[in-house]
Amino acid sequence: MKKVVKFGGSSLASAEQFKKVGDIIRSDESRRYVVPSAPGKRFDGDIKVTDMLYECYRAAEKGEKIAGKIKKIQARYQEIIDGLGLDLKLDEQFVEIEKNFIAQAGSDYAASRGEFLNGIVMANYLGYTFVDPAECIFFEDNGNLDGEMTYKKLAERLGGIDHAVIPGFYGSLHDGSVKTFSRGGSDVTGSIVAKAIHADLYENWTDVSGMLVTDPRIVDNPAVIETITYKELRELAYMGATVLHEDAIFPLRQEGIPINIRNTNRPQDKGTVIVESTCYKPAYTITGIAGRKGFASINIEKDMMNSEIGFGRKVLQVFEDNGLSFEHMPSGIDTLTVYVHQSEFEEKEQNIISGLHRAVAPDAIDLEADLALIAVVGRGMRRNRGTAGRIFSALAHKHVNVKMIDQGSSELNIIIGVENRDFETAIRAIYDIFVTAQL
């Protein structure tokens, strides 16, 4: 069995955390390919190594002396090396980094050095082979991953290696210059490695015991989701629930490789397993609740609009012409409502209103701001009658006025629009009825 294991910055912030990671890897011989992030914060108020590197590089761009900043970054790594009792020196690497910073090798190069150096430390600590992703993960000039070349080169490079450390977050352009993923991109590196070697499982170790049913800032100690499908995850991630970089999903989904979200500080917890499909019955009718504030609605009224061919297309064309995407578009016989991000809409509000009048000659247009959208997601909703009724009963009991309801034909999710001020109350009400009370 082959597992790819990725560890986040909080899992590798100190020598103590490194030792936890080492124990986890050594406890399972199938954990053969390790993807480390750069060291994160050791305590509240601490600075992530990646942020230290960005700050140092900005100083180099201004022509300032950076030797002192370089020494501070090196000290962070030396603290880890000494704490692990390793016979390892990174002097040569830091001389090279300082030279390239002064030569202004690029902010991507600067940011990637955190993972690069941590990969060297991790490989030495575990006795694994160090593999530089700049040699086997490639980007097109437009910044998109060159999947064909990457998977070919990774498979070749890792094919004869039983145990390897591949730093996360970066690769290279075809001209050899370093290119990074967006922040959090070590998740993506892990998924790419897993696909390239046809792994049986991708474990993503972080500082939480899996995905939670809802936001812990709104509900105290929400339940952990034991199993979730890619489709459910996509719905929740779209509405703001994040524990994994979104781009990490696609390579694994193509191969049918499960993902296990685990907690470095609580390795005994099973975490959350993300799968393509499952017969596993969820613990609750719903899988998760997520949402976002800051939406506006544009309600368009016109008698007999349902018989006017092309009405919807003309409405959406106005938004497209103004460079605005829509979130949801519920409709009635003589009404159609478009939900958009309020911050984007406000800049173009009057242009869109006048455009709608020219395009479809509505009887009236009404605007409403300061709205929130909440997604209630779960494969279990398909086979449980009365789910929507329970949601709206819970909201009514808490005096939450529902502004919009939208349910897809897949019966996988229900989108509810409420006022911003009712957002947290609504989420707590839905959580209480399905998880706390399990009605």
C-alpha positions, 0 to 999 in steps of 0.5 A: 500500500502507498500513502502520500502524507502532507503536513501543514505549516502548523504541524512543522512549526517547531522541533516538537511538532517535527517529532510528532510528525516523525512518529506518525510517519514511522507508525505506518510503513505505507506512509512513503511519500511526504509533502511538507509545508514551510514552518508555520506559527509556533505561538500566537503572535509568531510569524510564519517562515513564508511571511518572513521570506516575503518580507526579506525579499521586499527589502531586497527589492528596495536595495536594503541590506538583508543579511540580518533578516536572512539570519533570523530565518536561518535561526528558525531552521537551526532551532528545529535542526538542533531540537531534532539532534541532526548533523545538518548545516544549511549555510550553503543554501542560505548563501545561495538564497541571499545571493538570489534575493539580491539578484531579484530572482522573483517573489515566487522563488522567495516564497518557495524557499520555506518549503525547500528548506523544510524538505531538506530538514524533513528528508534528513530527519526521516532518512528519506530521499529529497526530491526537488519539485522544481525538477518534476512539477511544471507550469505553463507560461500562463501559470497553469499546471502542465499536467501531462509533463508533470505526471510523466516526470514525477512518475519517472522520478519517484518510480525507483524511490521507495521513500521520498520527501517532496516539498509542497507549494512550488514547481518551475516554469519551462525556462527553469524559474521557480513558480508557486501555486497560490497560498495553501498550494502544498495541498495541491502538490500532495494531490499531484504526487498521489496521482502520479504514483497511483497512491491508495490514499492521500492523508492531509495532516493539519491542526483540526480533526477533519472537516466540521459540520459547520463553522466553529466560530458560530457553533461551539464544538461542532461535530466532525464529518466522518465521510463526505463525497467530492460533490458535497465538499464542492458545495460546502467549499463554494460557500466558504467552508475550507480545510483543503485547497480547492485545486487539490480535489481534481487530480485525486477525483480523476484517479478515485483516490480517497483523501483523509483529513487528519490532526497532527496533534490528535493522531488517534482521531480518524478525521474526515474521509473524502471519497468519490461515492459511498454507501456509508450512511451519514451520521446526520441527515445533513453533512454540513452547513456553510455560508457567506455574507455580502450579497445583493438581490436584483428582483425584476418584474414583468407581466408574462415574462415566462412566455417571452423567449430569451428573457433570461438570456437577455437579463444575464447578458447585461450582467456579463457585459458588466463583468459580473457573475451571478450566484443564484437566479430563482424565478417565478411566473412574472419575477426573476431575481439575480443574486450577486456579490454586493461589493462588485455590484455596487460599483456598477449598479446604475449601469446594470439597472439601465442595461436591464431596462434597455434589454427587457423593459421590465415593469419594475426593478427592486434592489435589496442589499446586506443579504447572506446565503447559506448552503445546507448540504447532504447526500442523506437529504435525498432519502429523508422526507421533510428536510426542507420543512424542518429547516424552515420550521427551525428558522421560523422558531428563531424569527429568521425571515427567509428571503430566498430558497433554491434547491438543485435537482440533485437534492444534494443541497438547499440554498437559503437567503437571509439578511446578514444580521440573521446569518449566525442565528440561522446557522445555529438553528439549522445545526441544532435541529439536525445535529444537536436534536437530530430531528 
